[in-house]
Amino acid sequence: MASCGLLMSKAVFAGGETPPCTSILTFIDCDAENGQGIKDTVKLFVNILSAGVYVAATIGIIWCGVLMITARDDPSQVAKARKRIIEIVIGLVAWVLIHVLIVFIIPGGDTGGLV
């Protein structure tokens, strides 16, 4: 891709100087030479969000199991718990698809996530 160099050219500074870090976010590692600052930020965000999604889904499924166990002879309680489990599974599938899309969009395809 010859045109890729025109769209994403590297900044050149006199005397081999390294460009200053212009990030206002203190947790972004300014790797100006490789341009990895924003990629690292997206990786951090995706990893935190993934952990939250998986923990919430696990707690939700455990709670639904408790609801099913304590339902006794109440079929509406069992149906409610079963419906919630299906919704949690649909949410997990949706998150996995979103995560795959994020991995596809990020250059190099590595988010270091849990999927």
Secondary structure, DSSP 8 states (H G I E B T S, - for coil): -TTHHHHT-----GGG-------S-TTS---TTTT-HHHHHHHHHHHHHHHHHHHHHHHHHHHHHHHHHTTTT-HHHHHHHHHHHHHHHHHHHHHHHHHHHHHHHSTTS------
